[in-house]
Each structure stands twice: as C-alpha cells, then as structure tokens.
Amino acid sequence: MVYYVYVLKNNQGRHYIGSTKDIKLRVKQHNQNCVTATKNRGPYSLIYQEQFDNKTMARKRENKLKSYKGNAKFKKLVEVATPSSSLV
C-alpha cells in the first residue's frame, strides 16, 4: 500500500503537514471541515506531496517535516513546491 506525506496551504499562508493513504479523500476532508486541526481555516490547496511504501516511513517523514516547520528548510521546501492540485 502507498502512503503519502503532504503539505497544504490556505489563503492566509498557513501550512498543514499530514500523512495519509488516500490523499484525494484527505484533502477533501480538510476542505469540508472534517479535520479538527484545520477546521474553519480553509480552503486548503495541496502544494507538496511525497510517496512512501509503508506507514512507518511516511510518519517518520511527516514528523521530520513538522520539525522543520517555520525554519529555513521548511521555507525552502514550500518555496520550490508548486501547487500540485492537479496531482489529486
């Protein structure tokens, strides 16, 4: 099974980092206010995603990206990220 780590961005420039096995459904859930962490803060656009072969690897990468959030590494990652909504 394939797992994804993703970065979302809303109109205010806020980012959300998460992981899932169904990225289309998860982005939809974020935008329908079904996720507590992003409720009433959307709409969100998918700006970055990575694919992994298992959940453990995806969660490790998710936590690593969250540790970068707000610093130069994260800013560099999202600067080069292009909107990938066409990938959803």
HTML snippet that shows the backbone in 3Dmol.js (N, CA, C, O; Angstrom):
<script src="https://3Dmol.org/build/3Dmol-min.js"></script>
<div id="view" style="width:600px;height:400px;position:relative"></div>
<script>
const pdb = `
ATOM      1  N   MET A   1       0.843  -1.181   0.000  1.00  0.00           N
ATOM      2  CA  MET A   1       0.000   0.000   0.000  1.00  0.00           C
ATOM      3  C   MET A   1       0.889   1.245   0.000  1.00  0.00           C
ATOM      4  O   MET A   1       1.966   1.252   0.595  1.00  0.00           O
ATOM      5  N   VAL A   2       0.429   2.278  -0.664  1.00  0.00           N
ATOM      6  CA  VAL A   2       1.169   3.529  -0.765  1.00  0.00           C
ATOM      7  C   VAL A   2       0.650   4.515   0.285  1.00  0.00           C
ATOM      8  O   VAL A   2      -0.555   4.624   0.514  1.00  0.00           O
ATOM      9  N   TYR A   3       1.574   5.221   0.910  1.00  0.00           N
ATOM     10  CA  TYR A   3       1.239   6.263   1.882  1.00  0.00           C
ATOM     11  C   TYR A   3       1.851   7.579   1.413  1.00  0.00           C
ATOM     12  O   TYR A   3       2.871   7.593   0.725  1.00  0.00           O
ATOM     13  N   TYR A   4       1.223   8.663   1.788  1.00  0.00           N
ATOM     14  CA  TYR A   4       1.662   9.986   1.367  1.00  0.00           C
ATOM     15  C   TYR A   4       1.916  10.882   2.568  1.00  0.00           C
ATOM     16  O   TYR A   4       1.242  10.785   3.593  1.00  0.00           O
ATOM     17  N   VAL A   5       2.893  11.747   2.421  1.00  0.00           N
ATOM     18  CA  VAL A   5       3.089  12.876   3.313  1.00  0.00           C
ATOM     19  C   VAL A   5       2.762  14.091   2.462  1.00  0.00           C
ATOM     20  O   VAL A   5       3.190  14.182   1.312  1.00  0.00           O
ATOM     21  N   TYR A   6       2.010  15.016   3.019  1.00  0.00           N
ATOM     22  CA  TYR A   6       1.556  16.145   2.219  1.00  0.00           C
ATOM     23  C   TYR A   6       1.647  17.446   3.000  1.00  0.00           C
ATOM     24  O   TYR A   6       1.674  17.463   4.231  1.00  0.00           O
ATOM     25  N   VAL A   7       1.695  18.533   2.240  1.00  0.00           N
ATOM     26  CA  VAL A   7       1.671  19.873   2.815  1.00  0.00           C
ATOM     27  C   VAL A   7       0.525  20.626   2.143  1.00  0.00           C
ATOM     28  O   VAL A   7       0.432  20.681   0.917  1.00  0.00           O
ATOM     29  N   LEU A   8      -0.334  21.198   2.963  1.00  0.00           N
ATOM     30  CA  LEU A   8      -1.432  22.025   2.482  1.00  0.00           C
ATOM     31  C   LEU A   8      -1.149  23.480   2.824  1.00  0.00           C
ATOM     32  O   LEU A   8      -0.413  23.776   3.765  1.00  0.00           O
ATOM     33  N   LYS A   9      -1.735  24.374   2.060  1.00  0.00           N
ATOM     34  CA  LYS A   9      -1.599  25.809   2.337  1.00  0.00           C
ATOM     35  C   LYS A   9      -2.967  26.458   2.149  1.00  0.00           C
ATOM     36  O   LYS A   9      -3.684  26.160   1.194  1.00  0.00           O
ATOM     37  N   ASN A  10      -3.320  27.358   3.083  1.00  0.00           N
ATOM     38  CA  ASN A  10      -4.594  28.061   2.940  1.00  0.00           C
ATOM     39  C   ASN A  10      -4.362  29.478   2.409  1.00  0.00           C
ATOM     40  O   ASN A  10      -3.223  29.879   2.170  1.00  0.00           O
ATOM     41  N   ASN A  11      -5.443  30.226   2.229  1.00  0.00           N
ATOM     42  CA  ASN A  11      -5.355  31.574   1.657  1.00  0.00           C
ATOM     43  C   ASN A  11      -4.603  32.564   2.537  1.00  0.00           C
ATOM     44  O   ASN A  11      -4.109  33.576   2.040  1.00  0.00           O
ATOM     45  N   GLN A  12      -4.506  32.291   3.831  1.00  0.00           N
ATOM     46  CA  GLN A  12      -3.781  33.160   4.753  1.00  0.00           C
ATOM     47  C   GLN A  12      -2.293  32.803   4.813  1.00  0.00           C
ATOM     48  O   GLN A  12      -1.531  33.431   5.548  1.00  0.00           O
ATOM     49  N   GLY A  13      -1.882  31.797   4.040  1.00  0.00           N
ATOM     50  CA  GLY A  13      -0.482  31.402   4.003  1.00  0.00           C
ATOM     51  C   GLY A  13      -0.078  30.417   5.082  1.00  0.00           C
ATOM     52  O   GLY A  13       1.110  30.146   5.261  1.00  0.00           O
ATOM     53  N   ARG A  14      -1.054  29.875   5.806  1.00  0.00           N
ATOM     54  CA  ARG A  14      -0.765  28.881   6.849  1.00  0.00           C
ATOM     55  C   ARG A  14      -0.604  27.511   6.215  1.00  0.00           C
ATOM     56  O   ARG A  14      -1.265  27.189   5.227  1.00  0.00           O
ATOM     57  N   HIS A  15       0.277  26.711   6.791  1.00  0.00           N
ATOM     58  CA  HIS A  15       0.555  25.376   6.271  1.00  0.00           C
ATOM     59  C   HIS A  15       0.093  24.300   7.240  1.00  0.00           C
ATOM     60  O   HIS A  15       0.053  24.506   8.453  1.00  0.00           O
ATOM     61  N   TYR A  16      -0.251  23.158   6.683  1.00  0.00           N
ATOM     62  CA  TYR A  16      -0.582  21.983   7.468  1.00  0.00           C
ATOM     63  C   TYR A  16       0.178  20.805   6.869  1.00  0.00           C
ATOM     64  O   TYR A  16       0.195  20.631   5.650  1.00  0.00           O
ATOM     65  N   ILE A  17       0.799  20.006   7.709  1.00  0.00           N
ATOM     66  CA  ILE A  17       1.555  18.834   7.273  1.00  0.00           C
ATOM     67  C   ILE A  17       0.857  17.596   7.823  1.00  0.00           C
ATOM     68  O   ILE A  17       0.514  17.543   9.004  1.00  0.00           O
ATOM     69  N   GLY A  18       0.650  16.602   6.965  1.00  0.00           N
ATOM     70  CA  GLY A  18      -0.003  15.378   7.409  1.00  0.00           C
ATOM     71  C   GLY A  18       0.428  14.183   6.590  1.00  0.00           C
ATOM     72  O   GLY A  18       1.239  14.305   5.672  1.00  0.00           O
ATOM     73  N   SER A  19      -0.121  13.024   6.926  1.00  0.00           N
ATOM     74  CA  SER A  19       0.131  11.810   6.164  1.00  0.00           C
ATOM     75  C   SER A  19      -1.169  11.028   6.043  1.00  0.00           C
ATOM     76  O   SER A  19      -2.057  11.136   6.889  1.00  0.00           O
ATOM     77  N   THR A  20      -1.266  10.248   4.987  1.00  0.00           N
ATOM     78  CA  THR A  20      -2.485   9.500   4.707  1.00  0.00           C
ATOM     79  C   THR A  20      -2.218   8.419   3.670  1.00  0.00           C
ATOM     80  O   THR A  20      -1.182   8.427   3.004  1.00  0.00           O
ATOM     81  N   LYS A  21      -3.148   7.500   3.540  1.00  0.00           N
ATOM     82  CA  LYS A  21      -3.047   6.523   2.462  1.00  0.00           C
ATOM     83  C   LYS A  21      -3.953   6.891   1.289  1.00  0.00           C
ATOM     84  O   LYS A  21      -3.810   6.330   0.202  1.00  0.00           O
ATOM     85  N   ASP A  22      -4.877   7.820   1.493  1.00  0.00           N
ATOM     86  CA  ASP A  22      -5.773   8.270   0.420  1.00  0.00           C
ATOM     87  C   ASP A  22      -5.739   9.790   0.364  1.00  0.00           C
ATOM     88  O   ASP A  22      -6.511  10.460   1.049  1.00  0.00           O
ATOM     89  N   ILE A  23      -4.855  10.324  -0.444  1.00  0.00           N
ATOM     90  CA  ILE A  23      -4.620  11.766  -0.438  1.00  0.00           C
ATOM     91  C   ILE A  23      -5.815  12.561  -0.969  1.00  0.00           C
ATOM     92  O   ILE A  23      -6.106  13.643  -0.460  1.00  0.00           O
ATOM     93  N   LYS A  24      -6.506  12.043  -1.977  1.00  0.00           N
ATOM     94  CA  LYS A  24      -7.679  12.752  -2.506  1.00  0.00           C
ATOM     95  C   LYS A  24      -8.746  12.917  -1.434  1.00  0.00           C
ATOM     96  O   LYS A  24      -9.293  14.003  -1.241  1.00  0.00           O
ATOM     97  N   LEU A  25      -9.032  11.824  -0.743  1.00  0.00           N
ATOM     98  CA  LEU A  25     -10.038  11.863   0.319  1.00  0.00           C
ATOM     99  C   LEU A  25      -9.602  12.785   1.446  1.00  0.00           C
ATOM    100  O   LEU A  25     -10.416  13.545   1.970  1.00  0.00           O
ATOM    101  N   ARG A  26      -8.340  12.731   1.825  1.00  0.00           N
ATOM    102  CA  ARG A  26      -7.863  13.531   2.957  1.00  0.00           C
ATOM    103  C   ARG A  26      -7.935  15.018   2.672  1.00  0.00           C
ATOM    104  O   ARG A  26      -8.339  15.788   3.544  1.00  0.00           O
ATOM    105  N   VAL A  27      -7.555  15.445   1.474  1.00  0.00           N
ATOM    106  CA  VAL A  27      -7.655  16.867   1.121  1.00  0.00           C
ATOM    107  C   VAL A  27      -9.126  17.292   1.136  1.00  0.00           C
ATOM    108  O   VAL A  27      -9.461  18.383   1.600  1.00  0.00           O
ATOM    109  N   LYS A  28      -9.982  16.435   0.634  1.00  0.00           N
ATOM    110  CA  LYS A  28     -11.426  16.717   0.649  1.00  0.00           C
ATOM    111  C   LYS A  28     -11.920  16.885   2.088  1.00  0.00           C
ATOM    112  O   LYS A  28     -12.692  17.800   2.377  1.00  0.00           O
ATOM    113  N   GLN A  29     -11.473  15.996   2.996  1.00  0.00           N
ATOM    114  CA  GLN A  29     -11.875  16.089   4.397  1.00  0.00           C
ATOM    115  C   GLN A  29     -11.413  17.399   5.026  1.00  0.00           C
ATOM    116  O   GLN A  29     -12.156  18.019   5.788  1.00  0.00           O
ATOM    117  N   HIS A  30     -10.193  17.821   4.710  1.00  0.00           N
ATOM    118  CA  HIS A  30      -9.703  19.101   5.228  1.00  0.00           C
ATOM    119  C   HIS A  30     -10.595  20.245   4.750  1.00  0.00           C
ATOM    120  O   HIS A  30     -10.943  21.130   5.532  1.00  0.00           O
ATOM    121  N   ASN A  31     -10.957  20.229   3.503  1.00  0.00           N
ATOM    122  CA  ASN A  31     -11.743  21.319   2.934  1.00  0.00           C
ATOM    123  C   ASN A  31     -13.222  21.263   3.296  1.00  0.00           C
ATOM    124  O   ASN A  31     -13.948  22.233   3.081  1.00  0.00           O
ATOM    125  N   GLN A  32     -13.671  20.146   3.839  1.00  0.00           N
ATOM    126  CA  GLN A  32     -15.055  20.034   4.301  1.00  0.00           C
ATOM    127  C   GLN A  32     -15.156  20.166   5.822  1.00  0.00           C
ATOM    128  O   GLN A  32     -16.180  19.831   6.418  1.00  0.00           O
ATOM    129  N   ASN A  33     -14.070  20.664   6.446  1.00  0.00           N
ATOM    130  CA  ASN A  33     -14.040  20.903   7.893  1.00  0.00           C
ATOM    131  C   ASN A  33     -14.254  19.637   8.725  1.00  0.00           C
ATOM    132  O   ASN A  33     -14.846  19.692   9.803  1.00  0.00           O
ATOM    133  N   CYS A  34     -13.774  18.507   8.225  1.00  0.00           N
ATOM    134  CA  CYS A  34     -13.888  17.234   8.948  1.00  0.00           C
ATOM    135  C   CYS A  34     -12.647  16.917   9.767  1.00  0.00           C
ATOM    136  O   CYS A  34     -12.615  15.911  10.475  1.00  0.00           O
ATOM    137  N   VAL A  35     -11.627  17.761   9.679  1.00  0.00           N
ATOM    138  CA  VAL A  35     -10.374  17.538  10.403  1.00  0.00           C
ATOM    139  C   VAL A  35     -10.246  18.642  11.450  1.00  0.00           C
ATOM    140  O   VAL A  35     -10.196  19.822  11.104  1.00  0.00           O
ATOM    141  N   THR A  36     -10.195  18.271  12.704  1.00  0.00           N
ATOM    142  CA  THR A  36     -10.178  19.243  13.798  1.00  0.00           C
ATOM    143  C   THR A  36      -9.050  20.258  13.666  1.00  0.00           C
ATOM    144  O   THR A  36      -9.263  21.446  13.905  1.00  0.00           O
ATOM    145  N   ALA A  37      -7.877  19.819  13.296  1.00  0.00           N
ATOM    146  CA  ALA A  37      -6.710  20.706  13.237  1.00  0.00           C
ATOM    147  C   ALA A  37      -6.844  21.808  12.193  1.00  0.00           C
ATOM    148  O   ALA A  37      -6.207  22.854  12.325  1.00  0.00           O
ATOM    149  N   THR A  38      -7.654  21.600  11.161  1.00  0.00           N
ATOM    150  CA  THR A  38      -7.788  22.601  10.095  1.00  0.00           C
ATOM    151  C   THR A  38      -9.207  23.138   9.964  1.00  0.00           C
ATOM    152  O   THR A  38      -9.501  23.893   9.038  1.00  0.00           O
ATOM    153  N   LYS A  39     -10.078  22.759  10.872  1.00  0.00           N
ATOM    154  CA  LYS A  39     -11.484  23.156  10.790  1.00  0.00           C
ATOM    155  C   LYS A  39     -11.632  24.678  10.760  1.00  0.00           C
ATOM    156  O   LYS A  39     -11.040  25.393  11.567  1.00  0.00           O
ATOM    157  N   ASN A  40     -12.427  25.144   9.820  1.00  0.00           N
ATOM    158  CA  ASN A  40     -12.746  26.565   9.639  1.00  0.00           C
ATOM    159  C   ASN A  40     -11.518  27.427   9.326  1.00  0.00           C
ATOM    160  O   ASN A  40     -11.514  28.625   9.609  1.00  0.00           O
ATOM    161  N   ARG A  41     -10.495  26.833   8.753  1.00  0.00           N
ATOM    162  CA  ARG A  41      -9.305  27.597   8.365  1.00  0.00           C
ATOM    163  C   ARG A  41      -9.026  27.486   6.872  1.00  0.00           C
ATOM    164  O   ARG A  41      -8.053  28.060   6.383  1.00  0.00           O
ATOM    165  N   GLY A  42      -9.857  26.765   6.149  1.00  0.00           N
ATOM    166  CA  GLY A  42      -9.641  26.525   4.726  1.00  0.00           C
ATOM    167  C   GLY A  42     -10.240  27.624   3.878  1.00  0.00           C
ATOM    168  O   GLY A  42     -10.703  28.634   4.408  1.00  0.00           O
ATOM    169  N   PRO A  43     -10.239  27.447   2.603  1.00  0.00           N
ATOM    170  CA  PRO A  43      -9.893  26.227   1.900  1.00  0.00           C
ATOM    171  C   PRO A  43      -8.377  26.031   1.809  1.00  0.00           C
ATOM    172  O   PRO A  43      -7.600  26.985   1.858  1.00  0.00           O
ATOM    173  N   TYR A  44      -7.998  24.792   1.677  1.00  0.00           N
ATOM    174  CA  TYR A  44      -6.599  24.411   1.563  1.00  0.00           C
ATOM    175  C   TYR A  44      -6.290  23.900   0.164  1.00  0.00           C
ATOM    176  O   TYR A  44      -7.128  23.277  -0.489  1.00  0.00           O
ATOM    177  N   SER A  45      -5.076  24.175  -0.278  1.00  0.00           N
ATOM    178  CA  SER A  45      -4.575  23.641  -1.543  1.00  0.00           C
ATOM    179  C   SER A  45      -3.408  22.721  -1.244  1.00  0.00           C
ATOM    180  O   SER A  45      -2.585  23.007  -0.375  1.00  0.00           O
ATOM    181  N   LEU A  46      -3.341  21.630  -1.959  1.00  0.00           N
ATOM    182  CA  LEU A  46      -2.221  20.713  -1.835  1.00  0.00           C
ATOM    183  C   LEU A  46      -1.042  21.325  -2.582  1.00  0.00           C
ATOM    184  O   LEU A  46      -1.116  21.552  -3.790  1.00  0.00           O
ATOM    185  N   ILE A  47       0.061  21.595  -1.853  1.00  0.00           N
ATOM    186  CA  ILE A  47       1.218  22.217  -2.506  1.00  0.00           C
ATOM    187  C   ILE A  47       2.421  21.290  -2.589  1.00  0.00           C
ATOM    188  O   ILE A  47       3.369  21.575  -3.320  1.00  0.00           O
ATOM    189  N   TYR A  48       2.395  20.177  -1.847  1.00  0.00           N
ATOM    190  CA  TYR A  48       3.551  19.280  -1.834  1.00  0.00           C
ATOM    191  C   TYR A  48       3.121  17.909  -1.364  1.00  0.00           C
ATOM    192  O   TYR A  48       2.279  17.777  -0.476  1.00  0.00           O
ATOM    193  N   GLN A  49       3.710  16.884  -1.972  1.00  0.00           N
ATOM    194  CA  GLN A  49       3.446  15.517  -1.511  1.00  0.00           C
ATOM    195  C   GLN A  49       4.641  14.633  -1.805  1.00  0.00           C
ATOM    196  O   GLN A  49       5.380  14.847  -2.767  1.00  0.00           O
ATOM    197  N   GLU A  50       4.813  13.629  -0.945  1.00  0.00           N
ATOM    198  CA  GLU A  50       5.837  12.606  -1.120  1.00  0.00           C
ATOM    199  C   GLU A  50       5.157  11.260  -0.939  1.00  0.00           C
ATOM    200  O   GLU A  50       4.196  11.137  -0.179  1.00  0.00           O
ATOM    201  N   GLN A  51       5.658  10.258  -1.636  1.00  0.00           N
ATOM    202  CA  GLN A  51       5.067   8.927  -1.606  1.00  0.00           C
ATOM    203  C   GLN A  51       6.009   7.950  -0.895  1.00  0.00           C
ATOM    204  O   GLN A  51       7.227   8.007  -1.066  1.00  0.00           O
ATOM    205  N   PHE A  52       5.419   7.049  -0.090  1.00  0.00           N
ATOM    206  CA  PHE A  52       6.187   6.063   0.668  1.00  0.00           C
ATOM    207  C   PHE A  52       5.547   4.696   0.552  1.00  0.00           C
ATOM    208  O   PHE A  52       4.348   4.572   0.302  1.00  0.00           O
ATOM    209  N   ASP A  53       6.369   3.666   0.737  1.00  0.00           N
ATOM    210  CA  ASP A  53       5.894   2.288   0.622  1.00  0.00           C
ATOM    211  C   ASP A  53       5.189   1.782   1.867  1.00  0.00           C
ATOM    212  O   ASP A  53       4.447   0.803   1.804  1.00  0.00           O
ATOM    213  N   ASN A  54       5.416   2.448   3.013  1.00  0.00           N
ATOM    214  CA  ASN A  54       4.747   1.986   4.222  1.00  0.00           C
ATOM    215  C   ASN A  54       4.457   3.157   5.160  1.00  0.00           C
ATOM    216  O   ASN A  54       5.032   4.239   5.041  1.00  0.00           O
ATOM    217  N   LYS A  55       3.558   2.902   6.083  1.00  0.00           N
ATOM    218  CA  LYS A  55       3.075   3.930   7.003  1.00  0.00           C
ATOM    219  C   LYS A  55       4.183   4.434   7.929  1.00  0.00           C
ATOM    220  O   LYS A  55       4.251   5.629   8.218  1.00  0.00           O
ATOM    221  N   THR A  56       5.039   3.545   8.388  1.00  0.00           N
ATOM    222  CA  THR A  56       6.106   3.938   9.310  1.00  0.00           C
ATOM    223  C   THR A  56       7.038   4.965   8.676  1.00  0.00           C
ATOM    224  O   THR A  56       7.385   5.964   9.306  1.00  0.00           O
ATOM    225  N   MET A  57       7.441   4.724   7.439  1.00  0.00           N
ATOM    226  CA  MET A  57       8.329   5.664   6.751  1.00  0.00           C
ATOM    227  C   MET A  57       7.628   7.008   6.533  1.00  0.00           C
ATOM    228  O   MET A  57       8.237   8.067   6.687  1.00  0.00           O
ATOM    229  N   ALA A  58       6.355   6.954   6.176  1.00  0.00           N
ATOM    230  CA  ALA A  58       5.600   8.185   5.953  1.00  0.00           C
ATOM    231  C   ALA A  58       5.485   9.000   7.239  1.00  0.00           C
ATOM    232  O   ALA A  58       5.654  10.219   7.213  1.00  0.00           O
ATOM    233  N   ARG A  59       5.199   8.340   8.365  1.00  0.00           N
ATOM    234  CA  ARG A  59       5.065   9.051   9.642  1.00  0.00           C
ATOM    235  C   ARG A  59       6.387   9.654  10.088  1.00  0.00           C
ATOM    236  O   ARG A  59       6.415  10.757  10.632  1.00  0.00           O
ATOM    237  N   LYS A  60       7.483   8.937   9.862  1.00  0.00           N
ATOM    238  CA  LYS A  60       8.802   9.481  10.207  1.00  0.00           C
ATOM    239  C   LYS A  60       9.086  10.740   9.402  1.00  0.00           C
ATOM    240  O   LYS A  60       9.598  11.721   9.942  1.00  0.00           O
ATOM    241  N   ARG A  61       8.757  10.717   8.111  1.00  0.00           N
ATOM    242  CA  ARG A  61       8.985  11.892   7.264  1.00  0.00           C
ATOM    243  C   ARG A  61       8.048  13.032   7.677  1.00  0.00           C
ATOM    244  O   ARG A  61       8.459  14.192   7.700  1.00  0.00           O
ATOM    245  N   GLU A  62       6.808  12.713   7.999  1.00  0.00           N
ATOM    246  CA  GLU A  62       5.866  13.730   8.464  1.00  0.00           C
ATOM    247  C   GLU A  62       6.419  14.438   9.700  1.00  0.00           C
ATOM    248  O   GLU A  62       6.409  15.666   9.771  1.00  0.00           O
ATOM    249  N   ASN A  63       6.897  13.672  10.664  1.00  0.00           N
ATOM    250  CA  ASN A  63       7.449  14.262  11.885  1.00  0.00           C
ATOM    251  C   ASN A  63       8.694  15.092  11.595  1.00  0.00           C
ATOM    252  O   ASN A  63       8.912  16.123  12.231  1.00  0.00           O
ATOM    253  N   LYS A  64       9.510  14.654  10.646  1.00  0.00           N
ATOM    254  CA  LYS A  64      10.703  15.405  10.269  1.00  0.00           C
ATOM    255  C   LYS A  64      10.297  16.752   9.648  1.00  0.00           C
ATOM    256  O   LYS A  64      10.870  17.789   9.983  1.00  0.00           O
ATOM    257  N   LEU A  65       9.319  16.732   8.754  1.00  0.00           N
ATOM    258  CA  LEU A  65       8.850  17.985   8.148  1.00  0.00           C
ATOM    259  C   LEU A  65       8.249  18.913   9.203  1.00  0.00           C
ATOM    260  O   LEU A  65       8.445  20.127   9.146  1.00  0.00           O
ATOM    261  N   LYS A  66       7.527  18.351  10.156  1.00  0.00           N
ATOM    262  CA  LYS A  66       6.950  19.172  11.220  1.00  0.00           C
ATOM    263  C   LYS A  66       8.045  19.805  12.077  1.00  0.00           C
ATOM    264  O   LYS A  66       7.872  20.910  12.592  1.00  0.00           O
ATOM    265  N   SER A  67       9.162  19.110  12.228  1.00  0.00           N
ATOM    266  CA  SER A  67      10.271  19.699  12.988  1.00  0.00           C
ATOM    267  C   SER A  67      10.928  20.840  12.219  1.00  0.00           C
ATOM    268  O   SER A  67      11.543  21.721  12.820  1.00  0.00           O
ATOM    269  N   TYR A  68      10.800  20.828  10.898  1.00  0.00           N
ATOM    270  CA  TYR A  68      11.339  21.907  10.052  1.00  0.00           C
ATOM    271  C   TYR A  68      10.414  23.125  10.019  1.00  0.00           C
ATOM    272  O   TYR A  68      10.866  24.231   9.723  1.00  0.00           O
ATOM    273  N   LYS A  69       9.133  22.939  10.317  1.00  0.00           N
ATOM    274  CA  LYS A  69       8.123  23.971  10.098  1.00  0.00           C
ATOM    275  C   LYS A  69       8.549  25.296  10.727  1.00  0.00           C
ATOM    276  O   LYS A  69       8.880  25.367  11.910  1.00  0.00           O
ATOM    277  N   GLY A  70       8.530  26.333   9.908  1.00  0.00           N
ATOM    278  CA  GLY A  70       8.886  27.672  10.369  1.00  0.00           C
ATOM    279  C   GLY A  70      10.347  28.011  10.192  1.00  0.00           C
ATOM    280  O   GLY A  70      10.719  29.177  10.324  1.00  0.00           O
ATOM    281  N   ASN A  71      11.195  27.029   9.896  1.00  0.00           N
ATOM    282  CA  ASN A  71      12.600  27.364   9.727  1.00  0.00           C
ATOM    283  C   ASN A  71      12.979  27.384   8.243  1.00  0.00           C
ATOM    284  O   ASN A  71      12.132  27.178   7.373  1.00  0.00           O
ATOM    285  N   ALA A  72      14.235  27.627   7.973  1.00  0.00           N
ATOM    286  CA  ALA A  72      14.703  27.810   6.599  1.00  0.00           C
ATOM    287  C   ALA A  72      14.486  26.570   5.731  1.00  0.00           C
ATOM    288  O   ALA A  72      14.152  26.703   4.553  1.00  0.00           O
ATOM    289  N   LYS A  73      14.667  25.368   6.285  1.00  0.00           N
ATOM    290  CA  LYS A  73      14.473  24.150   5.492  1.00  0.00           C
ATOM    291  C   LYS A  73      13.030  24.034   5.007  1.00  0.00           C
ATOM    292  O   LYS A  73      12.785  23.691   3.851  1.00  0.00           O
ATOM    293  N   PHE A  74      12.074  24.322   5.895  1.00  0.00           N
ATOM    294  CA  PHE A  74      10.670  24.234   5.510  1.00  0.00           C
ATOM    295  C   PHE A  74      10.336  25.311   4.491  1.00  0.00           C
ATOM    296  O   PHE A  74       9.651  25.044   3.503  1.00  0.00           O
ATOM    297  N   LYS A  75      10.813  26.520   4.726  1.00  0.00           N
ATOM    298  CA  LYS A  75      10.545  27.613   3.790  1.00  0.00           C
ATOM    299  C   LYS A  75      11.090  27.301   2.407  1.00  0.00           C
ATOM    300  O   LYS A  75      10.448  27.593   1.398  1.00  0.00           O
ATOM    301  N   LYS A  76      12.273  26.708   2.363  1.00  0.00           N
ATOM    302  CA  LYS A  76      12.865  26.340   1.079  1.00  0.00           C
ATOM    303  C   LYS A  76      12.016  25.271   0.390  1.00  0.00           C
ATOM    304  O   LYS A  76      11.797  25.335  -0.820  1.00  0.00           O
ATOM    305  N   LEU A  77      11.538  24.291   1.156  1.00  0.00           N
ATOM    306  CA  LEU A  77      10.710  23.224   0.611  1.00  0.00           C
ATOM    307  C   LEU A  77       9.437  23.784  -0.017  1.00  0.00           C
ATOM    308  O   LEU A  77       9.087  23.421  -1.140  1.00  0.00           O
ATOM    309  N   VAL A  78       8.746  24.666   0.703  1.00  0.00           N
ATOM    310  CA  VAL A  78       7.479  25.183   0.177  1.00  0.00           C
ATOM    311  C   VAL A  78       7.691  26.251  -0.892  1.00  0.00           C
ATOM    312  O   VAL A  78       6.790  26.490  -1.697  1.00  0.00           O
ATOM    313  N   GLU A  79       8.853  26.896  -0.923  1.00  0.00           N
ATOM    314  CA  GLU A  79       9.141  27.849  -1.992  1.00  0.00           C
ATOM    315  C   GLU A  79       9.242  27.140  -3.336  1.00  0.00           C
ATOM    316  O   GLU A  79       8.717  27.616  -4.343  1.00  0.00           O
ATOM    317  N   VAL A  80       9.916  26.007  -3.342  1.00  0.00           N
ATOM    318  CA  VAL A  80      10.098  25.286  -4.602  1.00  0.00           C
ATOM    319  C   VAL A  80       8.886  24.428  -4.944  1.00  0.00           C
ATOM    320  O   VAL A  80       8.751  23.962  -6.075  1.00  0.00           O
ATOM    321  N   ALA A  81       8.009  24.220  -3.972  1.00  0.00           N
ATOM    322  CA  ALA A  81       6.806  23.425  -4.224  1.00  0.00           C
ATOM    323  C   ALA A  81       5.865  24.224  -5.103  1.00  0.00           C
ATOM    324  O   ALA A  81       5.607  25.401  -4.850  1.00  0.00           O
ATOM    325  N   THR A  82       5.368  23.588  -6.115  1.00  0.00           N
ATOM    326  CA  THR A  82       4.370  24.211  -6.954  1.00  0.00           C
ATOM    327  C   THR A  82       3.021  23.594  -6.610  1.00  0.00           C
ATOM    328  O   THR A  82       2.964  22.436  -6.196  1.00  0.00           O
ATOM    329  N   PRO A  83       1.947  24.337  -6.772  1.00  0.00           N
ATOM    330  CA  PRO A  83       0.640  23.755  -6.452  1.00  0.00           C
ATOM    331  C   PRO A  83       0.471  22.435  -7.202  1.00  0.00           C
ATOM    332  O   PRO A  83       0.637  22.365  -8.420  1.00  0.00           O
ATOM    333  N   SER A  84       0.139  21.404  -6.453  1.00  0.00           N
ATOM    334  CA  SER A  84       0.030  20.085  -7.060  1.00  0.00           C
ATOM    335  C   SER A  84      -1.415  19.577  -7.022  1.00  0.00           C
ATOM    336  O   SER A  84      -1.655  18.371  -6.970  1.00  0.00           O
ATOM    337  N   SER A  85      -2.370  20.507  -7.047  1.00  0.00           N
ATOM    338  CA  SER A  85      -3.763  20.079  -7.004  1.00  0.00           C
ATOM    339  C   SER A  85      -4.108  19.226  -8.217  1.00  0.00           C
ATOM    340  O   SER A  85      -5.059  18.445  -8.175  1.00  0.00           O
ATOM    341  N   SER A  86      -3.339  19.370  -9.304  1.00  0.00           N
ATOM    342  CA  SER A  86      -3.585  18.529 -10.472  1.00  0.00           C
ATOM    343  C   SER A  86      -3.185  17.087 -10.195  1.00  0.00           C
ATOM    344  O   SER A  86      -3.580  16.178 -10.926  1.00  0.00           O
ATOM    345  N   LEU A  87      -2.387  16.872  -9.121  1.00  0.00           N
ATOM    346  CA  LEU A  87      -1.977  15.521  -8.763  1.00  0.00           C
ATOM    347  C   LEU A  87      -3.039  14.816  -7.945  1.00  0.00           C
ATOM    348  O   LEU A  87      -2.979  13.601  -7.755  1.00  0.00           O
ATOM    349  N   VAL A  88      -4.006  15.569  -7.463  1.00  0.00           N
ATOM    350  CA  VAL A  88      -5.052  14.989  -6.621  1.00  0.00           C
ATOM    351  C   VAL A  88      -6.187  14.498  -7.470  1.00  0.00           C
ATOM    352  O   VAL A  88      -7.169  13.973  -6.945  1.00  0.00           O
TER     353      VAL A  88
END
`;
const viewer = $3Dmol.createViewer("view");
viewer.addModel(pdb, "pdb");
viewer.setStyle({}, {cartoon: {color: "spectrum"}});
viewer.zoomTo();
viewer.render();
</script>
